[in-house]
Amino acid sequence: MRKNRTENICSLWRKFLGSFFYLGNLKGGGTYTSIIGAGLLYYSLRWNSILYIGLLVGITILAVLLSFKLEDDPSWFTLDELAGIIVTFTWHNKTIPILIIGLIVFRLFDIFKAPFIKSVESNRFGIVLDDIIAGALANGFLWIIVLLRIF
């Protein structure tokens, strides 16, 4: 009886945190999580700080732990999108154009996965890893824009 209650409580916490405070329950929850996460990052932390890297590592570890027993990538689980959006802006200057372009490019890489990203999803850590890779690709895209002085 006690073990069953503990499992139910753990399941509720996994759903609450894994869905980024139940945003994942909404249609388009991954996009909402990305937008709100990007907005919080924009208004709270420097994107080139040690604290930011700590947040990235912490959110990524939490997402991996919470997704570990999930069989596939359920639509309600959006903490992986938060990890991906954090990767997107790592070491960039905070500007509105970078924020908007990074958000759009990350979501495009996340939704329309390249074949090599799709192959990662079958890995045990694939639920989170595909979003980390999408964030890294979006981060690289932002660096190209910055280096070409487009924005």
Backbone as a chain_set.jsonl record, in Angstrom:
{"seq": "MRKNRTENICSLWRKFLGSFFYLGNLKGGGTYTSIIGAGLLYYSLRWNSILYIGLLVGITILAVLLSFKLEDDPSWFTLDELAGIIVTFTWHNKTIPILIIGLIVFRLFDIFKAPFIKSVESNRFGIVLDDIIAGALANGFLWIIVLLRIF", "coords": {"N": [[0.825, -1.201, 0.0], [1.864, 1.289, 0.885], [4.044, 1.563, -0.879], [2.735, 1.775, -3.33], [1.426, 4.216, -3.03], [3.615, 5.951, -2.868], [4.686, 5.582, -5.434], [2.599, 6.689, -6.933], [2.745, 9.385, -6.105], [5.311, 10.036, -7.04], [4.837, 9.702, -9.752], [2.998, 11.76, -10.211], [4.64, 14.01, -9.705], [6.528, 13.617, -11.741], [4.921, 14.026, -13.973], [4.09, 16.677, -13.508], [6.529, 18.225, -13.428], [7.83, 17.254, -15.733], [6.112, 18.021, -17.742], [6.526, 20.665, -17.798], [5.226, 22.285, -15.755], [2.612, 21.548, -16.394], [2.203, 22.627, -18.937], [2.7, 21.038, -21.101], [0.413, 19.579, -21.414], [-1.268, 21.006, -22.985], [-2.399, 21.564, -26.354], [0.175, 21.815, -28.658], [2.093, 22.124, -26.738], [4.913, 21.879, -26.584], [5.829, 24.021, -28.086], [4.779, 26.15, -26.596], [6.178, 25.766, -24.186], [8.773, 26.244, -25.105], [8.594, 28.957, -25.887], [7.854, 30.282, -23.476], [9.971, 29.458, -21.854], [12.15, 30.617, -23.26], [11.48, 33.327, -22.976], [11.635, 33.616, -20.165], [14.352, 33.087, -19.83], [15.431, 35.22, -21.244], [14.717, 37.437, -19.694], [15.907, 36.911, -17.256], [18.576, 35.701, -16.939], [22.075, 36.148, -17.827], [23.209, 35.03, -20.936], [25.706, 34.066, -21.251], [26.863, 33.14, -18.929], [28.173, 31.484, -16.002], [26.205, 30.598, -14.271], [24.1, 30.26, -16.055], [25.036, 28.073, -17.564], [25.057, 26.209, -15.529], [22.289, 26.03, -15.063], [21.522, 24.945, -17.519], [22.823, 22.401, -17.407], [21.584, 21.351, -15.107], [18.778, 21.335, -15.794], [18.891, 19.638, -18.012], [19.83, 17.221, -16.885], [17.707, 16.722, -15.088], [15.608, 16.438, -16.949], [16.47, 14.132, -18.325], [16.434, 12.244, -16.221], [13.684, 12.267, -15.528], [12.559, 11.384, -17.892], [13.465, 8.86, -18.251], [12.137, 6.346, -17.832], [10.15, 6.458, -19.692], [8.609, 5.204, -22.59], [8.401, 6.183, -25.214], [8.476, 9.382, -26.894], [6.375, 11.168, -25.344], [3.716, 13.497, -26.015], [3.051, 15.171, -23.907], [5.354, 15.493, -22.422], [7.517, 17.973, -22.017], [9.802, 19.051, -20.979], [12.155, 18.473, -22.2], [12.155, 20.157, -24.414], [12.583, 22.568, -23.122], [15.219, 22.206, -22.223], [16.459, 22.081, -24.736], [15.969, 24.677, -25.754], [17.438, 26.19, -24.006], [20.02, 25.374, -24.698], [20.086, 26.456, -27.245], [20.481, 29.253, -26.916], [22.884, 29.489, -25.576], [25.867, 31.125, -24.772], [25.385, 33.331, -26.393], [24.758, 36.813, -27.203], [22.278, 38.73, -25.533], [19.675, 39.683, -27.371], [16.737, 40.992, -28.924], [16.272, 40.241, -31.703], [17.953, 37.924, -31.871], [16.731, 36.334, -29.943], [14.137, 35.894, -31.062], [14.722, 34.769, -33.626], [16.273, 32.562, -32.835], [14.399, 31.095, -31.335], [12.471, 30.439, -33.316], [14.052, 29.015, -35.185], [15.01, 26.911, -33.574], [12.566, 25.564, -32.967], [11.847, 24.77, -35.56], [13.983, 23.009, -36.231], [13.488, 21.148, -34.234], [10.883, 20.202, -34.735], [10.849, 19.4, -37.491], [12.692, 17.037, -37.878], [16.015, 16.208, -38.799], [17.259, 13.322, -40.585], [19.44, 12.104, -39.152], [18.965, 13.013, -36.601], [16.535, 11.832, -36.015], [17.349, 9.189, -35.816], [18.633, 9.183, -33.393], [16.611, 9.278, -31.545], [15.794, 6.707, -30.924], [17.558, 5.831, -29.067], [18.172, 5.319, -25.542], [18.384, 7.731, -24.173], [17.241, 9.347, -25.974], [14.873, 10.865, -25.998], [15.451, 13.296, -24.771], [17.899, 13.919, -25.922], [17.523, 14.403, -28.696], [16.368, 16.932, -28.69], [18.384, 18.43, -27.523], [20.319, 18.236, -29.525], [18.917, 19.539, -31.598], [18.816, 22.078, -30.427], [21.571, 22.655, -30.355], [22.118, 22.769, -33.097], [20.51, 24.961, -33.786], [21.803, 26.89, -32.253], [24.289, 26.955, -33.561], [23.402, 27.932, -36.037], [22.595, 30.487, -35.249], [25.118, 31.532, -34.594], [26.278, 31.647, -37.108], [24.685, 33.63, -38.292], [25.373, 35.782, -36.634], [28.162, 35.986, -37.101], [28.181, 36.576, -39.819], [27.147, 39.03, -39.634], [24.457, 39.629, -39.969], [22.512, 40.2, -38.137]], "CA": [[0.0, 0.0, 0.0], [2.737, 2.46, 0.994], [4.836, 1.65, -2.103], [1.835, 2.229, -4.381], [1.2, 5.654, -2.806], [4.87, 6.616, -3.235], [4.754, 5.555, -6.896], [1.627, 7.676, -7.43], [3.29, 10.719, -5.855], [6.417, 10.208, -7.994], [4.233, 9.853, -11.071], [2.437, 13.116, -10.271], [5.754, 14.951, -9.836], [7.096, 13.435, -13.084], [3.99, 14.673, -14.907], [4.109, 18.119, -13.247], [7.801, 18.808, -13.865], [8.119, 16.843, -17.105], [5.254, 18.771, -18.664], [6.837, 22.065, -17.501], [4.103, 22.831, -14.991], [1.41, 21.139, -17.143], [2.096, 23.232, -20.268], [2.714, 19.951, -22.071], [-0.935, 19.038, -21.596], [-1.946, 21.817, -23.99], [-2.026, 21.296, -27.742], [1.304, 22.69, -28.957], [2.784, 22.357, -25.476], [6.348, 22.051, -26.813], [6.037, 25.398, -28.539], [4.53, 27.034, -25.444], [7.302, 25.61, -23.27], [9.919, 26.929, -25.711], [8.364, 30.406, -25.843], [7.921, 30.745, -22.089], [11.353, 29.248, -21.42], [12.993, 31.649, -23.884], [11.152, 34.601, -22.327], [12.216, 33.614, -18.821], [15.808, 33.201, -19.984], [15.745, 36.575, -21.709], [14.541, 38.415, -18.629], [16.491, 36.553, -15.967], [19.994, 35.343, -16.871], [22.978, 36.397, -18.958], [23.337, 33.774, -21.665], [27.101, 33.67, -21.286], [27.304, 33.091, -17.54], [28.335, 30.165, -15.38], [24.885, 30.247, -13.752], [23.333, 29.782, -17.208], [25.532, 26.732, -17.856], [24.54, 25.378, -14.435], [20.874, 25.797, -15.347], [21.489, 24.01, -18.649], [23.183, 21.066, -16.922], [20.542, 20.905, -14.177], [17.536, 21.028, -16.515], [19.141, 18.471, -18.851], [19.853, 16.04, -16.005], [16.336, 16.502, -14.626], [14.827, 15.921, -18.079], [16.89, 12.74, -18.565], [15.923, 11.418, -15.124], [12.224, 12.16, -15.598], [12.147, 10.704, -19.119], [14.175, 7.591, -18.361], [11.242, 5.189, -17.929], [9.15, 6.656, -20.74], [8.9, 4.342, -23.74], [8.574, 7.004, -26.405], [8.466, 10.806, -26.554], [4.968, 11.578, -25.273], [3.52, 14.922, -26.295], [2.952, 15.94, -22.667], [6.682, 15.693, -21.849], [8.098, 19.125, -22.716], [11.012, 19.533, -20.326], [13.233, 18.336, -23.184], [12.147, 21.393, -25.202], [13.224, 23.597, -22.306], [16.667, 21.958, -22.31], [16.885, 22.452, -26.084], [15.96, 26.136, -25.945], [18.57, 26.71, -23.237], [21.192, 25.136, -25.54], [20.003, 27.375, -28.384], [20.97, 30.599, -26.609], [24.133, 29.441, -24.815], [27.009, 31.96, -25.182], [24.989, 34.408, -27.311], [24.335, 38.07, -26.599], [20.829, 38.855, -25.424], [19.019, 40.692, -28.192], [15.413, 40.546, -29.37], [16.359, 39.446, -32.94], [18.519, 36.603, -31.572], [15.683, 35.612, -29.225], [13.07, 35.485, -31.989], [15.264, 33.85, -34.636], [16.647, 31.332, -32.145], [13.178, 30.366, -30.995], [11.886, 29.901, -34.547], [14.948, 28.009, -35.766], [14.983, 25.738, -32.699], [11.319, 24.821, -33.163], [11.9, 24.128, -36.876], [14.871, 21.851, -36.112], [12.87, 20.17, -33.347], [9.691, 19.606, -35.36], [11.24, 18.737, -38.742], [13.967, 16.435, -37.52], [16.871, 15.623, -39.828], [17.337, 11.863, -40.386], [20.375, 11.692, -38.093], [18.341, 13.304, -35.306], [15.513, 10.797, -35.808], [17.998, 7.945, -35.396], [19.009, 9.344, -31.989], [15.42, 9.102, -30.707], [15.648, 5.317, -30.493], [18.479, 5.678, -27.949], [17.509, 5.447, -24.241], [18.363, 9.149, -23.822], [16.803, 10.022, -27.188], [13.792, 11.823, -25.759], [16.075, 14.578, -24.46], [19.046, 14.149, -26.796], [17.124, 14.996, -29.977], [16.152, 18.368, -28.473], [19.708, 19.012, -27.288], [20.93, 18.368, -30.847], [18.199, 20.624, -32.286], [19.291, 23.319, -29.823], [22.949, 22.892, -30.805], [22.035, 23.207, -34.497], [19.978, 26.326, -33.773], [22.882, 27.722, -31.726], [25.223, 27.126, -34.671], [22.757, 28.815, -37.01], [22.686, 31.846, -34.7], [26.508, 31.989, -34.723], [26.485, 32.014, -38.524], [24.034, 34.934, -38.461], [26.188, 36.778, -35.931], [29.448, 36.147, -37.798], [27.92, 37.251, -41.095], [26.645, 40.349, -39.255], [23.096, 39.82, -40.472], [21.828, 40.864, -37.017]], "C": [[0.865, 1.259, 0.0], [3.547, 2.662, -0.286], [3.984, 2.199, -3.251], [1.583, 3.736, -4.255], [2.441, 6.452, -3.208], [5.018, 6.666, -4.748], [3.794, 6.561, -7.512], [2.138, 9.097, -7.246], [4.429, 11.005, -6.827], [5.88, 10.426, -9.406], [3.632, 11.242, -11.255], [3.539, 14.161, -10.437], [6.386, 14.859, -11.215], [6.219, 14.149, -14.106], [4.035, 16.2, -14.751], [5.38, 18.775, -13.78], [8.099, 18.487, -15.325], [7.288, 17.576, -18.134], [5.471, 20.281, -18.521], [5.603, 22.763, -16.929], [2.788, 22.697, -15.762], [1.22, 21.854, -18.478], [2.034, 22.159, -21.348], [1.352, 19.335, -22.31], [-1.735, 19.814, -22.634], [-1.533, 21.366, -25.386], [-0.939, 22.307, -28.126], [2.135, 22.999, -27.725], [4.281, 22.562, -25.624], [6.682, 23.464, -27.252], [5.818, 26.374, -27.392], [5.677, 26.966, -24.448], [8.524, 26.354, -23.798], [9.775, 28.443, -25.606], [8.506, 30.938, -24.417], [9.332, 30.58, -21.538], [12.283, 30.303, -21.976], [12.735, 33.007, -23.239], [11.737, 34.698, -20.928], [13.737, 33.768, -18.877], [16.209, 34.617, -20.374], [15.7, 37.581, -20.559], [15.252, 38.077, -17.331], [18.005, 36.369, -15.964], [20.781, 35.852, -18.065], [23.233, 35.053, -19.63], [24.774, 33.283, -21.738], [27.677, 33.596, -19.876], [27.438, 31.646, -17.059], [26.987, 29.691, -14.824], [24.004, 29.678, -14.866], [23.742, 28.35, -17.561], [25.055, 25.758, -16.777], [23.07, 25.046, -14.628], [20.719, 24.786, -16.484], [21.767, 22.582, -18.183], [22.078, 20.522, -16.011], [19.251, 20.506, -14.871], [17.717, 19.775, -17.375], [19.155, 17.194, -18.012], [18.455, 15.711, -15.504], [15.472, 15.906, -15.74], [15.186, 14.466, -18.367], [16.328, 11.83, -17.482], [14.412, 11.208, -15.217], [11.753, 11.386, -16.832], [12.658, 9.277, -19.202], [13.256, 6.396, -18.53], [10.147, 5.35, -18.976], [9.553, 5.854, -21.97], [9.149, 5.136, -25.012], [8.576, 8.463, -25.962], [7.017, 11.282, -26.508], [4.829, 13.088, -25.445], [3.449, 15.755, -25.017], [4.32, 16.249, -22.071], [7.399, 16.798, -22.623], [9.343, 19.69, -22.035], [12.218, 19.407, -21.261], [13.291, 19.561, -24.108], [12.807, 22.537, -24.428], [14.744, 23.429, -22.347], [17.193, 22.39, -23.678], [16.936, 23.958, -26.295], [17.089, 26.782, -25.141], [19.859, 26.535, -24.045], [21.23, 26.141, -26.691], [20.676, 28.714, -28.087], [22.302, 30.633, -25.856], [25.235, 30.221, -25.508], [26.655, 33.015, -26.233], [24.68, 35.67, -26.521], [22.812, 38.125, -26.584], [20.338, 40.009, -26.271], [17.674, 40.124, -28.624], [15.504, 39.776, -30.691], [16.925, 38.049, -32.708], [17.474, 35.742, -30.86], [14.638, 35.06, -30.194], [13.582, 34.475, -33.013], [15.637, 32.52, -33.996], [15.448, 30.468, -31.803], [12.571, 29.707, -32.23], [12.747, 28.781, -35.116], [14.976, 26.748, -34.904], [13.729, 24.913, -32.934], [11.308, 24.121, -34.524], [12.794, 22.892, -36.843], [14.243, 20.759, -35.251], [11.685, 19.465, -34.009], [10.052, 18.808, -36.605], [12.631, 18.144, -38.57], [14.717, 15.904, -38.745], [16.988, 14.123, -39.552], [18.3, 11.435, -39.278], [19.828, 12.01, -36.703], [17.275, 12.257, -35.003], [16.136, 9.502, -35.318], [18.405, 7.997, -33.923], [17.825, 9.043, -31.071], [15.254, 7.678, -30.199], [16.583, 4.983, -29.326], [17.707, 5.881, -26.641], [17.404, 6.912, -23.8], [17.811, 9.994, -24.964], [15.722, 11.054, -26.994], [14.36, 13.21, -25.509], [17.154, 14.915, -25.483], [18.662, 14.772, -28.133], [16.883, 16.498, -29.836], [17.463, 19.098, -28.18], [20.412, 19.225, -28.628], [20.252, 19.476, -31.648], [18.631, 21.985, -31.739], [20.709, 23.662, -30.253], [22.973, 23.361, -32.262], [21.518, 24.644, -34.585], [21.037, 27.303, -33.253], [23.911, 27.986, -32.814], [24.686, 28.059, -35.736], [22.837, 30.266, -36.536], [24.11, 32.386, -34.811], [26.821, 32.38, -36.16], [25.89, 33.391, -38.797], [24.868, 36.044, -37.822], [27.493, 37.037, -36.677], [29.304, 36.82, -39.157], [27.359, 38.663, -40.89], [25.29, 40.669, -39.885], [22.257, 40.544, -39.418], [22.832, 41.256, -35.986]], "O": [[0.634, 2.182, -0.782], [3.723, 3.795, -0.734], [4.465, 3.0, -4.052], [1.533, 4.445, -5.26], [2.325, 7.513, -3.822], [5.434, 7.689, -5.292], [4.129, 7.216, -8.499], [1.981, 9.929, -8.14], [4.507, 12.101, -7.381], [6.411, 11.24, -10.161], [3.743, 11.833, -12.329], [3.39, 15.096, -11.223], [6.744, 15.878, -11.806], [6.733, 14.807, -15.011], [4.019, 16.929, -15.743], [5.311, 19.77, -14.501], [8.566, 19.348, -16.07], [7.713, 17.736, -19.278], [4.7, 21.078, -19.055], [5.034, 23.679, -17.522], [1.964, 23.612, -15.779], [0.168, 21.702, -19.1], [1.394, 22.345, -22.383], [1.153, 18.64, -23.306], [-2.764, 19.336, -23.111], [-0.434, 20.843, -25.571], [-1.115, 23.511, -27.94], [2.81, 24.027, -27.673], [4.871, 23.339, -24.873], [7.693, 24.033, -26.84], [6.586, 27.323, -27.231], [6.105, 27.993, -23.921], [9.23, 27.015, -23.037], [10.736, 29.135, -25.271], [9.2, 31.928, -24.184], [9.834, 31.458, -20.836], [13.121, 30.835, -21.247], [13.677, 33.758, -22.983], [12.273, 35.737, -20.545], [14.329, 34.488, -18.073], [17.209, 35.145, -19.888], [16.549, 38.468, -20.467], [15.213, 38.869, -16.389], [18.663, 36.853, -15.043], [20.25, 35.977, -19.169], [23.448, 34.05, -18.951], [25.028, 32.189, -22.241], [28.836, 33.945, -19.653], [26.88, 30.721, -17.649], [26.671, 28.504, -14.902], [23.252, 28.728, -14.645], [22.884, 27.509, -17.828], [24.692, 24.62, -17.076], [22.648, 23.915, -14.386], [19.885, 23.884, -16.413], [21.028, 21.66, -18.527], [21.684, 19.362, -16.136], [18.686, 19.454, -14.572], [16.812, 18.945, -17.462], [18.549, 16.194, -18.398], [18.059, 14.546, -15.495], [14.698, 14.979, -15.502], [14.299, 13.653, -18.626], [15.802, 10.759, -17.785], [13.922, 10.099, -15.009], [10.671, 10.798, -16.82], [12.315, 8.554, -20.138], [13.572, 5.499, -19.312], [9.304, 4.466, -19.13], [10.727, 5.836, -22.343], [10.027, 4.784, -25.801], [8.668, 8.744, -24.767], [6.486, 11.749, -27.516], [5.716, 13.853, -25.068], [3.762, 16.945, -25.051], [4.439, 17.186, -21.282], [7.838, 16.584, -23.753], [9.879, 20.706, -22.476], [13.189, 20.151, -21.127], [14.376, 19.956, -24.535], [13.504, 23.369, -25.009], [15.471, 24.412, -22.49], [18.258, 23.001, -23.766], [17.85, 24.461, -26.947], [17.634, 27.807, -25.55], [20.696, 27.436, -24.078], [22.302, 26.62, -27.062], [21.378, 29.249, -28.946], [22.794, 31.714, -25.534], [25.508, 30.008, -26.69], [27.549, 33.538, -26.898], [24.379, 35.613, -25.328], [22.147, 37.634, -27.496], [20.555, 41.173, -25.937], [17.5, 38.907, -28.682], [14.866, 38.731, -30.807], [16.429, 37.083, -33.288], [17.352, 34.552, -31.147], [14.301, 33.877, -30.137], [12.949, 33.444, -33.241], [15.349, 31.462, -34.555], [15.484, 29.249, -31.966], [12.198, 28.534, -32.185], [12.236, 27.724, -35.486], [14.967, 25.637, -35.435], [13.81, 23.694, -33.084], [10.813, 22.999, -34.634], [12.417, 21.842, -37.362], [14.446, 19.573, -35.51], [11.515, 18.256, -33.851], [9.615, 17.668, -36.761], [13.62, 18.691, -39.059], [14.139, 15.242, -39.607], [16.834, 13.694, -38.408], [18.004, 10.497, -38.538], [20.188, 11.347, -35.73], [17.129, 11.84, -33.854], [15.544, 8.791, -34.507], [18.51, 6.955, -33.276], [18.019, 8.601, -29.939], [14.639, 7.461, -29.155], [16.409, 3.955, -28.671], [16.678, 6.557, -26.642], [16.443, 7.289, -23.129], [17.902, 11.221, -24.928], [15.653, 12.025, -27.747], [13.806, 14.2, -25.986], [17.305, 16.075, -25.866], [19.411, 15.596, -28.657], [17.163, 17.257, -30.764], [17.624, 20.26, -28.553], [21.029, 20.267, -28.848], [20.929, 20.267, -32.305], [18.793, 22.937, -32.502], [21.02, 24.829, -30.491], [23.752, 24.244, -32.62], [22.03, 25.445, -35.367], [21.151, 28.419, -33.759], [24.361, 29.12, -32.976], [25.423, 28.883, -36.278], [23.114, 31.168, -37.328], [24.299, 33.57, -35.092], [27.551, 33.342, -36.398], [26.515, 34.222, -39.456], [25.042, 37.115, -38.405], [27.882, 38.19, -36.862], [30.197, 37.545, -39.596], [27.127, 39.395, -41.852], [25.013, 41.803, -40.276], [21.413, 41.38, -39.741], [22.47, 41.829, -34.958]]}, "num_chains": 1, "name": "protein.A"}
